[in-house]
Amino acid sequence: MDSPDASHTGSDWPADKLAALRLGRRLVTEVPASRPDRRAFVDVTPARSPADDRARDEGWARGDTGRRFRLKHREYDGERLDGFDHDIGAVLVASAEAADEAGLLAALTAWGLHPGAFAYPWETDDPS
């Protein structure tokens, strides 16, 4: 049986979520917050390049298996999530960068997260 480490491939991701990351789409998961009145989320944001911008201008999304990624763990005041002021009292708990998909898996493992926990932003309450 394999253990989670940086040598894993993108196969740890559900196929649709891996495709989304490769197309430059952001993914989010809710994580436990520090207090009951707060809510916390971790997002994975693929890095974009000038080639992505050109593709967007032409009306398509460019897949890239060599993308870099940014991870951010943010915590919010639970009562402000639905309003325009959701960032008041928000805290950046942690952030990291990953050079590739293997590095992303290693970072998620270090944070105690599994790729299967991530969803599209519109399927979550993440206000970002």
C-alpha positions as CSV (number, residue, x, y, z in Angstrom):
1,M,0.0,0.0,0.0
2,D,1.3,3.4,-0.9
3,S,1.9,6.1,1.7
4,P,1.1,9.7,1.0
5,D,4.3,11.5,0.0
6,A,5.7,13.8,-2.6
7,S,6.3,11.0,-5.0
8,H,2.6,10.5,-5.7
9,T,1.1,11.7,-8.9
10,G,-2.0,13.6,-9.8
11,S,-3.9,10.3,-9.5
12,D,-4.6,11.2,-5.9
13,W,-7.0,13.9,-7.2
14,P,-10.5,13.1,-8.5
15,A,-10.2,13.3,-12.3
16,D,-12.4,16.4,-12.6
17,K,-10.5,18.3,-9.9
18,L,-7.1,17.5,-11.4
19,A,-8.4,18.7,-14.8
20,A,-9.6,21.9,-13.2
21,L,-6.2,22.5,-11.6
22,R,-4.4,21.9,-14.8
23,L,-6.8,24.3,-16.5
24,G,-5.9,27.0,-13.9
25,R,-9.1,26.7,-11.8
26,R,-9.1,27.4,-8.1
27,L,-10.3,24.7,-5.6
28,V,-11.4,25.1,-2.0
29,T,-12.1,23.0,1.1
30,E,-13.5,24.0,4.5
31,V,-11.3,23.2,7.5
32,P,-11.8,23.4,11.2
33,A,-11.6,27.0,12.6
34,S,-10.0,28.1,15.8
35,R,-13.3,29.0,17.4
36,P,-17.0,28.1,16.9
37,D,-17.8,31.6,15.7
38,R,-15.2,31.4,12.9
39,R,-15.0,29.5,9.6
40,A,-11.8,28.5,7.8
41,F,-11.0,27.5,4.3
42,V,-7.9,26.4,2.4
43,D,-7.7,27.2,-1.3
44,V,-5.4,26.0,-4.0
45,T,-4.8,28.5,-6.8
46,P,-2.9,27.4,-9.9
47,A,-0.4,30.0,-11.2
48,R,-1.3,31.7,-14.4
49,S,1.0,32.6,-17.3
50,P,1.0,34.9,-20.3
51,A,0.0,31.8,-22.3
52,D,-3.1,31.4,-20.1
53,D,-4.0,35.0,-20.7
54,R,-3.7,34.6,-24.5
55,A,-5.9,31.5,-24.4
56,R,-8.5,33.3,-22.3
57,D,-8.5,36.2,-24.8
58,E,-9.1,33.6,-27.6
59,G,-12.0,32.1,-25.6
60,W,-10.5,28.9,-24.3
61,A,-8.6,27.5,-21.3
62,R,-5.1,26.1,-21.6
63,G,-4.3,22.9,-19.7
64,D,-0.8,22.7,-18.2
65,T,0.6,19.7,-16.3
66,G,3.6,21.8,-15.2
67,R,1.7,24.5,-13.2
68,R,2.9,26.0,-9.9
69,F,0.4,26.4,-7.1
70,R,-0.3,28.7,-4.1
71,L,-2.1,27.4,-1.0
72,K,-3.8,29.8,1.5
73,H,-5.5,28.9,4.7
74,R,-7.8,31.8,5.8
75,E,-10.1,32.2,8.7
76,Y,-13.2,34.5,8.8
77,D,-15.7,35.8,11.2
78,G,-18.6,33.3,10.6
79,E,-21.2,36.1,10.7
80,R,-19.6,38.1,7.9
81,L,-19.3,35.4,5.3
82,D,-22.4,36.4,3.4
83,G,-21.7,40.1,3.3
84,F,-19.5,42.5,1.4
85,D,-17.3,42.9,4.6
86,H,-16.3,39.3,4.8
87,D,-12.6,40.3,5.0
88,I,-13.1,42.3,8.2
89,G,-11.5,40.2,10.9
90,A,-10.2,37.7,8.4
91,V,-6.8,36.1,9.1
92,L,-4.3,34.5,6.8
93,V,-3.4,31.4,9.0
94,A,-0.8,29.9,6.6
95,S,0.3,30.0,3.0
96,A,2.6,27.9,0.9
97,E,3.8,27.5,-2.7
98,A,4.3,24.3,-4.6
99,A,6.4,24.0,-7.7
100,D,4.4,21.2,-9.3
101,E,1.6,18.7,-8.7
102,A,3.9,16.4,-6.5
103,G,4.9,19.4,-4.4
104,L,1.2,20.3,-4.0
105,L,0.4,16.8,-2.8
106,A,3.3,17.1,-0.3
107,A,2.1,20.4,1.0
108,L,-1.5,19.1,1.4
109,T,-0.2,16.1,3.3
110,A,1.9,18.3,5.5
111,W,-1.3,20.3,6.3
112,G,-3.3,17.1,6.9
113,L,-5.5,17.6,3.9
114,H,-6.6,15.1,1.1
115,P,-7.2,16.1,-2.5
116,G,-10.6,14.5,-2.4
117,A,-11.8,17.1,0.2
118,F,-11.5,19.9,-2.3
119,A,-14.5,21.3,-4.2
120,Y,-15.1,24.1,-6.8
121,P,-15.5,27.5,-5.1
122,W,-19.1,27.8,-6.0
123,E,-19.9,24.6,-4.1
124,T,-18.5,26.1,-0.9
125,D,-19.2,29.0,1.4
126,D,-15.7,30.4,0.8
127,P,-16.1,34.2,0.3
128,S,-12.9,34.7,-1.6
